Amino acid sequence: MPKAISSFELTLKSRSRHQTLTNWLYGELRSAILDGRLAPGARLPASRDFASQYELSRGTVVSVLERLQAEGYVTSRVGFGTWVNHVETPRPPRQTTRTPAYIRSVISAYKRPQPWVDLAFIEGIRPFRIGVPAISEFPSEVWGRIAADRARNFRTWLKKEADRGGYGPLRDAIAEYLRTSRGVRCTAEQIVIVSGIQQALDLLARLLLKKSDPIWMEDPGYFGARIAFDNTGARTIPVPVDDEGLSVSAGIKICPDAKGAYVTPAHQFPLGVTMSLERRMALLRWASRTGAFIIEDDYDSEYRFEGPPLPALQSLDHHSSVIFIGSFSKTLFPALRVGYVVLPPSLVDFFLGFRYRTDFRNSSFDQAVLHDFIVDGHLARHLRRMRNLYAERLAILMEGTTQHLDGLLEISNVRAGLYTIGYLRNGMTSRQAEKLAAAQGIEVLGVDRCTLKRPDPNALLLGFGGFNELAIRQGLIRLAKALS
């Protein structure tokens, strides 16, 4: 059995007055082994160290360890030490204690967010889960080399005074990246590093909205934003989306005095359309006139496969109305929890002060590694390579859909992002198609989960970025079987 090194001190219960030291120590170690606190393979300290830790004589410790070895609980070899054996432990007695009132209260009051109700989660990453990048294509050796170098030389950066906004050099790099690639007008001082889009939305919702405050929301739209606004008690105002993006005129008719608006103008989630210039200017005029804020979620604009790059809505703003948010989860890998908020200068200190209530420090190590990855040119190279790869995978998906799903599913002609939308042509609802696909081991998302008041669009979201040609083609065959 491989032995685990365990030098942690084991917490032992106090000895009763009528118990000998030997019986007490034996009972505590035996109990720790049987209840799993000392796992099989865990190495015990040397008898001399053990005696010193617990202020016992070495003879007492040796006597107890010899007894445990005789009974099969541990194995001891000269020169190798003492470690715990695998022991068949008795089944613990059934818990009869009543659940505490506070837990019963949480359970009775909990309501699962509406977008997740009845969602069938499939174990493992299966086609066509949305939001999954091509992780296998990420230059992990480069990232590992940078991380190792940072770890070896941590004294050069870790001892720098903590910056509430995030690792300063990374904010400089992000500001330059956004100015160049998205046309965002900002300085590093306007950027605050967060753990991702969802934390950005949560903080902004709680900072900017009070209970019952109205906020425009694209319909259909991103369910994560809807959850963040619901958590504050705000009143989400569904505003219809058409081929030009959010309908500003409809929003003004429905609720002209909304406190703000949430939009995904570069690649609307989930329909994929791009907000027209006319709509962008109308939205900015409304916000300036009413004093409302606009949250621009730029979740995957890096992946546009035709036409010139689109400037951000924020680049057109001259009245500090737009708050720009993004992350590196889809451009690099989801486990990298680094996102950013670009704030109007006058709002930065207040946002930082609000964030400080729940989050005192940033994860500086990951941020330092990401900084090096960006400034050394690896991010730009990776994005260029991924654009080509994702364009190829989308083309394979569109070709395969024509071949296997003709008359069942019609793929949108939008060529951007890591997912696409497919409109059902077989009379099924979004939810019916989603469940039938899940039964075939295929993970698609019914677009009705993204709607507020809009009728079911009878459509599915299909992610393609994280799946190679074979997985896409096999997935489409199984999806065709589900929808036939």
C-alpha positions as CSV (number, residue, x, y, z in Angstrom):
1,M,0.0,0.0,0.0
2,P,1.4,3.4,-0.9
3,K,2.1,5.4,2.3
4,A,0.9,9.0,2.6
5,I,3.1,11.5,4.5
6,S,1.0,13.0,7.3
7,S,2.8,15.4,9.7
8,F,-0.3,17.2,10.8
9,E,-1.0,17.1,14.5
10,L,-4.0,14.9,15.4
11,T,-6.5,16.5,17.7
12,L,-7.1,14.2,20.7
13,K,-9.9,14.4,23.3
14,S,-9.1,15.3,26.9
15,R,-8.2,12.4,29.2
16,S,-10.7,11.6,32.0
17,R,-9.3,11.6,35.6
18,H,-9.7,7.9,36.0
19,Q,-8.1,6.9,32.7
20,T,-4.4,5.8,32.4
21,L,-2.3,7.6,29.8
22,T,-1.7,4.3,27.9
23,N,-5.4,3.4,27.7
24,W,-6.3,7.0,26.8
25,L,-3.8,7.2,23.9
26,Y,-4.7,3.8,22.6
27,G,-8.4,4.6,22.6
28,E,-7.9,7.9,20.8
29,L,-5.6,6.5,18.1
30,R,-7.9,3.4,17.5
31,S,-11.0,5.7,17.3
32,A,-9.2,8.0,14.8
33,I,-8.4,5.0,12.6
34,L,-11.9,3.5,12.7
35,D,-13.7,6.7,12.0
36,G,-11.4,7.7,9.2
37,R,-9.6,10.7,10.7
38,L,-6.4,8.7,10.2
39,A,-6.8,7.3,6.7
40,P,-5.2,4.1,5.4
41,G,-1.6,4.9,4.4
42,A,-1.3,7.9,6.8
43,R,2.1,8.0,8.4
44,L,2.4,8.6,12.1
45,P,5.2,10.7,13.6
46,A,8.2,9.0,15.0
47,S,7.7,7.8,18.6
48,R,10.1,10.5,19.9
49,D,8.3,13.3,18.0
50,F,4.9,11.9,19.0
51,A,5.9,11.9,22.7
52,S,7.2,15.5,22.4
53,Q,4.0,16.7,20.7
54,Y,1.6,15.3,23.3
55,E,4.0,15.6,26.3
56,L,4.1,11.9,27.0
57,S,6.9,9.5,27.8
58,R,8.4,7.8,24.8
59,G,7.8,4.4,26.5
60,T,4.0,5.1,26.6
61,V,3.9,5.9,22.9
62,V,6.0,2.8,22.0
63,S,3.7,0.6,24.1
64,V,0.6,1.9,22.4
65,L,2.0,1.6,18.9
66,E,3.1,-2.0,19.6
67,R,-0.4,-2.8,20.7
68,L,-2.0,-1.2,17.7
69,Q,0.4,-3.1,15.4
70,A,-0.4,-6.4,17.2
71,E,-4.1,-5.9,16.6
72,G,-3.5,-5.0,12.9
73,Y,-4.3,-1.3,13.0
74,V,-0.8,-0.1,12.0
75,T,2.4,-1.4,10.4
76,S,5.8,-0.4,11.7
77,R,9.2,-1.1,10.1
78,V,12.6,0.1,11.3
79,G,13.9,2.8,9.1
80,F,10.5,3.3,7.3
81,G,8.3,4.5,10.2
82,T,4.7,3.6,11.2
83,W,1.7,3.9,9.0
84,V,-2.0,3.1,9.2
85,N,-3.4,-0.1,7.7
86,H,-6.6,-0.5,5.8
87,V,-9.1,-1.6,8.4
88,E,-12.7,-2.7,7.8
89,T,-14.6,-0.2,9.8
90,P,-18.0,-0.9,11.3
91,R,-21.0,0.9,9.8
92,P,-21.7,4.1,11.9
93,P,-24.9,4.1,13.9
94,R,-27.9,5.7,12.1
95,Q,-28.3,9.4,12.9
96,T,-31.5,10.0,14.8
97,T,-30.8,13.6,15.7
98,R,-33.5,15.9,14.2
99,T,-32.4,18.3,11.6
100,P,-31.7,21.7,13.2
101,A,-34.4,24.3,12.7
102,Y,-32.2,26.7,10.7
103,I,-31.5,24.0,8.1
104,R,-35.2,23.1,7.9
105,S,-35.9,26.8,7.4
106,V,-33.4,27.0,4.5
107,I,-34.7,23.9,2.8
108,S,-38.4,25.0,3.1
109,A,-37.7,28.5,1.7
110,Y,-35.2,27.5,-1.0
111,K,-36.4,28.0,-4.6
112,R,-34.3,26.7,-7.4
113,P,-33.6,29.4,-10.0
114,Q,-36.2,29.1,-12.7
115,P,-33.7,28.5,-15.6
116,W,-32.5,25.4,-13.8
117,V,-35.8,23.8,-13.0
118,D,-36.0,20.3,-14.5
119,L,-32.6,20.7,-16.2
120,A,-31.1,17.2,-16.8
121,F,-27.4,17.5,-16.0
122,I,-25.4,14.9,-17.8
123,E,-22.3,13.5,-16.1
124,G,-19.1,14.5,-18.0
125,I,-18.7,17.0,-20.8
126,R,-20.9,15.8,-23.7
127,P,-21.7,17.4,-27.0
128,F,-23.1,20.0,-27.2
129,R,-22.6,21.7,-23.9
130,I,-22.3,25.5,-24.3
131,G,-19.5,27.6,-22.9
132,V,-16.8,24.9,-23.2
133,P,-13.7,26.0,-25.0
134,A,-11.1,23.7,-26.6
135,I,-9.2,23.0,-23.4
136,S,-7.0,20.4,-25.0
137,E,-5.7,23.0,-27.4
138,F,-4.6,25.4,-24.7
139,P,-0.8,25.9,-24.5
140,S,-0.6,24.4,-21.0
141,E,3.2,23.8,-21.2
142,V,3.7,27.6,-21.8
143,W,1.3,28.4,-18.9
144,G,3.0,25.9,-16.6
145,R,6.4,27.3,-17.4
146,I,5.2,30.8,-16.6
147,A,3.6,29.6,-13.4
148,A,6.7,27.7,-12.3
149,D,8.8,30.8,-12.9
150,R,6.4,32.9,-10.8
151,A,6.4,30.4,-8.0
152,R,10.2,30.2,-7.9
153,N,10.5,34.0,-7.8
154,F,7.4,34.9,-5.8
155,R,9.4,37.3,-3.5
156,T,9.7,39.7,-6.4
157,W,6.0,40.3,-6.6
158,L,4.1,38.7,-3.7
159,K,5.4,41.2,-1.2
160,K,4.2,44.2,-3.1
161,E,1.5,46.1,-1.4
162,A,-1.9,44.5,-2.1
163,D,-4.0,46.4,-4.7
164,R,-7.7,46.3,-4.0
165,G,-8.4,46.5,-7.7
166,G,-6.3,43.5,-8.6
167,Y,-2.7,42.9,-9.6
168,G,-1.6,46.3,-11.0
169,P,0.5,45.0,-14.0
170,L,-2.4,42.8,-15.1
171,R,-4.8,45.7,-15.1
172,D,-2.3,47.6,-17.2
173,A,-2.2,44.7,-19.7
174,I,-6.0,44.3,-19.7
175,A,-6.5,48.0,-20.4
176,E,-4.1,47.8,-23.4
177,Y,-5.8,44.7,-24.6
178,L,-9.3,46.2,-24.4
179,R,-8.2,49.5,-26.0
180,T,-6.7,47.6,-28.9
181,S,-9.1,44.7,-29.5
182,R,-12.4,46.2,-28.4
183,G,-12.0,50.0,-28.7
184,V,-12.8,50.4,-25.0
185,R,-11.8,53.8,-23.7
186,C,-10.3,53.2,-20.3
187,T,-7.2,53.3,-18.1
188,A,-5.9,50.6,-15.7
189,E,-7.3,52.6,-12.8
190,Q,-10.9,52.0,-14.1
191,I,-10.4,48.2,-14.1
192,V,-11.3,45.9,-11.1
193,I,-10.4,42.3,-11.3
194,V,-13.1,39.8,-10.2
195,S,-13.6,36.1,-10.3
196,G,-15.7,36.1,-13.4
197,I,-18.8,37.4,-15.1
198,Q,-21.1,36.1,-12.4
199,Q,-19.3,37.9,-9.6
200,A,-19.3,41.1,-11.6
201,L,-23.0,40.9,-12.1
202,D,-23.7,40.0,-8.5
203,L,-21.6,43.0,-7.2
204,L,-23.1,45.4,-9.7
205,A,-26.6,44.3,-9.0
206,R,-26.3,44.8,-5.3
207,L,-24.4,48.1,-5.6
208,L,-26.7,49.7,-8.3
209,L,-30.1,48.3,-7.5
210,K,-32.5,48.3,-4.6
211,K,-35.5,46.1,-4.0
212,S,-38.2,46.6,-6.7
213,D,-36.0,48.8,-8.9
214,P,-36.8,48.1,-12.5
215,I,-34.0,47.0,-14.9
216,W,-34.3,46.3,-18.6
217,M,-33.3,42.7,-19.5
218,E,-33.0,41.2,-23.0
219,D,-35.8,38.7,-23.7
220,P,-34.6,36.1,-24.3
221,G,-31.4,36.8,-22.4
222,Y,-28.6,35.5,-20.2
223,F,-30.1,33.6,-17.2
224,G,-27.1,34.4,-15.0
225,A,-27.9,38.1,-15.1
226,R,-31.5,37.4,-14.4
227,I,-30.5,35.4,-11.3
228,A,-28.2,38.2,-10.1
229,F,-31.0,40.8,-10.4
230,D,-33.5,38.5,-8.8
231,N,-31.2,38.0,-5.8
232,T,-31.4,41.7,-5.1
233,G,-35.2,41.8,-5.3
234,A,-35.0,44.1,-8.4
235,R,-37.8,44.0,-10.9
236,T,-36.6,42.6,-14.2
237,I,-38.3,44.2,-17.2
238,P,-38.4,41.9,-20.3
239,V,-37.5,43.9,-23.5
240,P,-37.9,42.0,-26.8
241,V,-34.9,41.3,-29.0
242,D,-35.1,41.2,-32.8
243,D,-32.5,41.0,-35.6
244,E,-31.0,44.3,-34.5
245,G,-30.7,43.5,-30.8
246,L,-32.6,44.9,-27.9
247,S,-35.6,47.1,-29.0
248,V,-35.0,50.4,-27.2
249,S,-38.3,51.8,-28.4
250,A,-40.1,48.8,-26.8
251,G,-38.2,49.3,-23.6
252,I,-39.2,52.9,-23.4
253,K,-42.8,52.0,-24.0
254,I,-42.8,49.3,-21.3
255,C,-40.7,51.1,-18.6
256,P,-39.2,54.4,-19.5
257,D,-37.8,55.1,-16.1
258,A,-35.8,51.9,-15.6
259,K,-32.7,52.3,-13.4
260,G,-30.5,50.5,-15.9
261,A,-30.2,47.9,-18.7
262,Y,-28.3,44.7,-19.2
263,V,-27.2,43.9,-22.8
264,T,-24.9,41.6,-24.8
265,P,-24.5,43.8,-27.9
266,A,-21.6,42.1,-29.6
267,H,-23.1,38.6,-29.7
268,Q,-26.5,38.6,-28.1
269,F,-27.2,35.7,-25.7
270,P,-28.8,33.4,-26.8
271,L,-29.9,34.5,-30.3
272,G,-26.4,35.5,-31.4
273,V,-27.4,38.7,-33.2
274,T,-25.3,41.9,-33.2
275,M,-26.9,45.1,-31.9
276,S,-27.1,47.6,-34.8
277,L,-25.4,51.0,-34.5
278,E,-28.8,52.7,-34.6
279,R,-29.9,50.7,-31.5
280,R,-26.7,51.3,-29.7
281,M,-27.0,55.1,-30.1
282,A,-30.6,55.0,-29.1
283,L,-29.7,53.0,-25.9
284,L,-27.0,55.5,-25.0
285,R,-29.3,58.4,-25.6
286,W,-31.9,56.9,-23.3
287,A,-29.4,56.2,-20.6
288,S,-27.9,59.7,-20.8
289,R,-31.3,61.3,-20.7
290,T,-32.7,59.3,-17.7
291,G,-29.4,58.9,-15.8
292,A,-29.6,55.1,-16.1
293,F,-26.7,52.7,-16.2
294,I,-25.9,50.1,-18.9
295,I,-24.1,46.8,-18.1
296,E,-22.4,45.6,-21.3
297,D,-21.5,41.9,-21.0
298,D,-18.8,41.2,-23.5
299,Y,-18.7,37.4,-22.9
300,D,-17.2,36.0,-26.1
301,S,-16.7,38.8,-28.6
302,E,-13.1,37.6,-29.4
303,Y,-14.6,34.8,-31.5
304,R,-16.1,36.5,-34.6
305,F,-15.4,34.5,-37.7
306,E,-16.4,36.9,-40.5
307,G,-16.4,40.6,-40.9
308,P,-14.2,43.2,-39.1
309,P,-14.0,43.3,-35.3
310,L,-16.8,45.2,-33.7
311,P,-16.1,48.0,-31.3
312,A,-17.7,47.8,-27.8
313,L,-20.8,49.8,-26.9
314,Q,-18.6,51.5,-24.3
315,S,-16.4,53.0,-27.0
316,L,-19.4,55.1,-28.1
317,D,-20.3,56.3,-24.6
318,H,-19.5,59.9,-23.6
319,H,-21.6,60.2,-20.5
320,S,-20.2,57.4,-18.2
321,S,-23.3,55.4,-18.7
322,V,-21.7,52.0,-19.6
323,I,-20.1,49.5,-17.3
324,F,-18.1,47.0,-19.3
325,I,-17.6,43.4,-18.0
326,G,-15.7,40.4,-19.4
327,S,-13.6,37.4,-18.4
328,F,-11.0,34.9,-19.6
329,S,-13.0,31.8,-19.0
330,K,-13.8,31.2,-22.6
331,T,-10.7,32.7,-24.2
332,L,-8.4,30.5,-22.0
333,F,-10.0,27.9,-19.7
334,P,-12.9,27.9,-17.3
335,A,-10.9,27.0,-14.2
336,L,-9.1,30.4,-14.5
337,R,-11.4,32.5,-12.4
338,V,-10.3,35.9,-13.6
339,G,-12.7,38.5,-15.0
340,Y,-12.8,42.3,-15.0
341,V,-15.1,45.2,-14.6
342,V,-14.4,48.5,-16.4
343,L,-16.1,51.3,-14.4
344,P,-16.7,55.0,-15.0
345,P,-13.9,56.7,-13.0
346,S,-16.2,58.3,-10.5
347,L,-17.7,54.9,-9.6
348,V,-14.4,53.0,-9.0
349,D,-13.8,53.8,-5.3
350,F,-17.5,53.0,-4.4
351,F,-17.4,49.7,-6.2
352,L,-14.1,48.8,-4.5
353,G,-15.5,49.7,-1.1
354,F,-18.6,47.6,-1.7
355,R,-16.6,44.7,-2.9
356,Y,-14.3,45.0,0.1
357,R,-17.3,43.9,2.4
358,T,-17.0,40.3,1.2
359,D,-13.6,39.9,-0.5
360,F,-10.5,41.4,1.1
361,R,-7.8,40.2,-1.3
362,N,-7.4,39.1,-4.9
363,S,-5.9,35.9,-6.1
364,S,-2.6,37.5,-7.1
365,F,-0.7,34.4,-8.2
366,D,-3.1,33.5,-11.1
367,Q,-3.2,37.2,-12.0
368,A,0.6,37.4,-12.2
369,V,0.8,34.4,-14.4
370,L,-2.0,35.7,-16.7
371,H,-0.1,39.0,-16.9
372,D,3.0,37.3,-18.2
373,F,0.9,35.2,-20.6
374,I,-0.6,38.4,-22.1
375,V,2.5,40.6,-22.3
376,D,4.7,37.9,-23.7
377,G,2.3,37.6,-26.7
378,H,0.8,34.2,-25.9
379,L,-2.8,35.4,-25.5
380,A,-2.8,37.1,-29.0
381,R,-1.3,33.9,-30.6
382,H,-3.7,31.7,-28.8
383,L,-6.7,33.8,-29.9
384,R,-5.7,33.7,-33.5
385,R,-5.3,30.0,-33.5
386,M,-8.6,29.4,-31.7
387,R,-10.5,31.6,-34.1
388,N,-9.4,29.4,-37.0
389,L,-10.2,26.2,-35.0
390,Y,-13.6,27.3,-33.9
391,A,-14.5,28.6,-37.3
392,E,-13.7,25.1,-38.7
393,R,-15.7,23.4,-36.0
394,L,-18.7,25.6,-36.6
395,A,-18.5,24.8,-40.3
396,I,-18.4,21.1,-39.5
397,L,-21.5,21.5,-37.3
398,M,-23.4,23.4,-40.0
399,E,-22.5,20.9,-42.7
400,G,-23.4,17.9,-40.4
401,T,-26.7,19.5,-39.5
402,T,-27.6,19.8,-43.1
403,Q,-26.7,16.1,-43.6
404,H,-28.3,14.6,-40.5
405,L,-30.9,17.0,-39.3
406,D,-32.5,18.3,-42.4
407,G,-36.1,19.1,-41.7
408,L,-35.5,18.7,-37.9
409,L,-33.2,21.6,-37.0
410,E,-32.1,24.7,-38.8
411,I,-28.8,26.3,-37.7
412,S,-28.5,30.1,-37.5
413,N,-26.2,31.8,-40.0
414,V,-24.5,33.8,-37.3
415,R,-20.8,33.0,-37.4
416,A,-19.4,33.9,-34.0
417,G,-18.9,32.6,-30.5
418,L,-18.5,29.1,-29.0
419,Y,-22.2,28.1,-29.5
420,T,-24.9,28.5,-32.1
421,I,-28.7,28.4,-32.0
422,G,-30.7,25.8,-33.9
423,Y,-34.4,26.3,-34.6
424,L,-36.6,23.2,-34.3
425,R,-38.6,22.4,-37.5
426,N,-40.2,19.2,-36.2
427,G,-43.0,20.7,-34.1
428,M,-41.2,20.1,-30.8
429,T,-40.9,22.6,-28.0
430,S,-37.5,23.5,-26.7
431,R,-38.0,21.6,-23.5
432,Q,-39.2,18.4,-25.2
433,A,-36.2,18.4,-27.6
434,E,-33.8,19.1,-24.7
435,K,-35.1,16.1,-22.7
436,L,-35.1,13.7,-25.7
437,A,-31.5,14.7,-26.5
438,A,-30.5,14.1,-22.9
439,A,-31.9,10.6,-23.1
440,Q,-29.5,10.0,-26.0
441,G,-26.5,11.4,-24.0
442,I,-26.5,14.7,-25.8
443,E,-26.5,18.0,-23.8
444,V,-28.3,20.8,-25.5
445,L,-30.0,23.8,-23.8
446,G,-33.6,24.7,-24.6
447,V,-33.8,28.4,-25.4
448,D,-37.1,28.7,-23.4
449,R,-34.8,28.6,-20.3
450,C,-33.6,32.1,-21.4
451,T,-37.0,33.7,-22.0
452,L,-38.9,36.0,-19.6
453,K,-42.2,36.8,-21.3
454,R,-41.5,35.8,-24.8
455,P,-43.1,32.6,-26.1
456,D,-40.9,29.5,-26.5
457,P,-38.7,30.2,-29.6
458,N,-38.6,26.4,-30.2
459,A,-34.9,26.3,-30.4
460,L,-31.8,24.7,-28.9
461,L,-28.3,26.0,-28.0
462,L,-25.5,23.9,-29.3
463,G,-21.9,24.4,-28.1
464,F,-19.2,23.4,-30.6
465,G,-16.0,25.0,-29.3
466,G,-14.9,22.2,-27.0
467,F,-15.6,19.2,-29.4
468,N,-13.5,17.8,-32.2
469,E,-14.8,16.8,-35.6
470,L,-15.5,13.2,-34.6
471,A,-17.4,14.2,-31.5
472,I,-19.5,16.7,-33.4
473,R,-20.5,14.3,-36.1
474,Q,-21.3,11.5,-33.7
475,G,-23.2,13.9,-31.6
476,L,-25.3,15.1,-34.5
477,I,-26.2,11.5,-35.4
478,R,-27.5,10.9,-31.9
479,L,-29.3,14.3,-31.8
480,A,-31.0,13.3,-35.1
481,K,-32.1,10.1,-33.5
482,A,-33.5,12.1,-30.5
483,L,-35.4,14.6,-32.7
484,S,-36.7,12.2,-35.3
